[in-house]
Amino acid sequence: MLCKYVTNNNTLIVSLGRRLYSSNQSNIITSYEKDQLTKLPFFNESNIETDPLQTIKNITRQKKEYLKKKNDIVESIIGINSNDPPYLSYSFKGLPSMYDTITQNRIHGRLSVTKLMTKSWCELRYAYDVYSKMDKLTTRNISQGVTFHKTLEDTMIPENVKLDQFLKEQRIIGFEKTLQCKWIDTLQKLLMTFSNVGECREVLCHGYIINQIDSLQDGKFVTDVDIGSNMDQLILVSGIIDHLKWVPRWGNESHSDSKFDLFNDIFNDEEINNDLPKILSSLQREIPKRINGWKLQVRDVKTRQTFNIPNQTSVQRSTKLQIMYYRKFIEILSLNPKQTYKMLIINAQRRNLDVDQELDSMTIIALMMQNPMLIPDMRRLRDGKSIGFESYDAPSYQLQKSNIPFVIPQDIVSVEVRESFKEFVTIWKRPVTLRYFAARLAQTYHLLNSMLSEDLLVEYYCRGVNFHNLPFRNNDKQLIDHNADRTNFLFGKREVQPIEQNLRNFLTYCKHCDYQSVCSWKHEGEEKLKELGNELVEMWQDD
């Protein structure tokens, strides 16, 4: 039976079985239905938490302090709902937009793909979190998830002992966090997918959207950037692809004995494999001839505490959309290397980095140790030669001279390292800057042009076991609609849209929310459920 009741223009549905009942019909409630009514949670007020900080016994002291601080901050910014004190307001009129709040301390605004998932849980919770400006409390589950992602990545990339030792000896801190290191890491991983490994993990991607100041967002993504034009409205959105893997044209690779070995001869040729431009040009030439229907599939890895996938449709939907964003970004990056070069330059500039700043000799050595394929290119720059990429080899950049002598300190660098790189100890004719790495990465992204599969995948893991895969199709229209709606919210062009006020949502979403004890949206919904319960009791007693 379904019981439908309208209070203050809000429709509330309660599931009791199969038969329909409403207060304006003459149906008689049966004894069985009376029993079912008395068991409904909202007849027992103990089922509705009044203050989880007091009633949840197993909450840690650290979590209590975290929640109190967070709730106090949000209250000081948002204020109390005047119609429902002392609960938080869910009106954000007069406050800075979500986007302005997220990017407040940055000269140039940028977002991550995860920031666009405003309804992954509840959009009201998302808004409170943004205004609180507090990081999520690091739980054991989160730590285990991060560790597992790193483990998956490490299984594909052998440990670079020489590089690690060099960084330690030279006391170079944070090398792996520099943009040049991340770009070379992504370049190396993308090339690895064309080897017999056939896959890679943790790949950088990014895209751009326009903040349409005087109109609603259209959800479209930028494919052609013009440096200097509309830069104030250009918003960088970045992401990291968990997993890229080649799949054969006849379906999932798990159902075939096929191995991705189409380019083994190229990677086994030392003359080609040891020189980055040679391997790029060889792959660019041979991919159309050999690919034979193979497609590169974009995947995302989700770790779970139990062998079950999330039952919340909003969580599943957001996961799928997140992967669609990644696919769209890497698709755009693969289209035109000249445009991608510009996009990478803007990416660096949005991070307040000087793309023309010369790297020091110790950093250059570390990069060559990270990826020896760079060494022939470093010789070209040292000798003032072009690298074969028009945008980078333009006359204005050809005229740039190195201002920092390439020096290897004898007192702190090992004899082995000095001998390996002594040929570079001279005045370089061209400096090594971020522009070089942008050029080579742009060429590498272009290898993926027309190679991306429309079939996408979510990989679910529990205790190290891939217990479930969820395949789905890419949907550009759904992605654009989502991007338009979420950016309209972030830019303050539409109101917040919390979860629907019903019992199932309160028990599913609110139960795990940091604001469950102070949220007026939840409290108002609970009060409506109580009113409904009282109405049903009266009907039961009158029968």
Buried (B, 14 or more C-beta within 10 A) or exposed (E): BEBBBEEEEEEBEBEBEEEEBEEEEEEEBBEEBBEBBEEBBBBEEEEBBEEBBEEEEEBEEEBBEBBEEBBEBBBEBBBBBEEBEEBBBBBBEEBBBBBEBBBEEEEBBBBBBBBBBBBBBBBBBBBBBBBBBBEEBEEEEEEEBEEBBEEBBEEBBEEEEEBEBBBEEBEBEEBEEBBBBBBBBBBBBBBBBBBEBBBBBBBBBBBBBBBBEEEEBEBEBBBEBEEEEEEEBBBBBBBBBBBBBBBBEEEEBEEEEBEBEBBEEBBEEEEBBEBBBBBBBBBBEBBEEEBEEBBBBBBBBBBBEEEEBBEBEBBBBBBBBBBBBBBBBBBBBBBBBBBBBBBBBBBBBBBEBEBEEBBEBBBBBBBBBBBEBBBBBBEBBBEEBBBBBEBBBEEEBEEBEBEBEBEBEEEEBEEEBBEBBEEBEEEBBBBBBBBBBBBBBBBBBBBBBEBBBEBBBBBBBBEEEEBBEBEBEBBEEBBBEBBBBBBBBBBBBBEBBBBBBBBEBBEBBBEEBBBBBBBBBBBBBBBBBBBBBEBBEEBEEEE
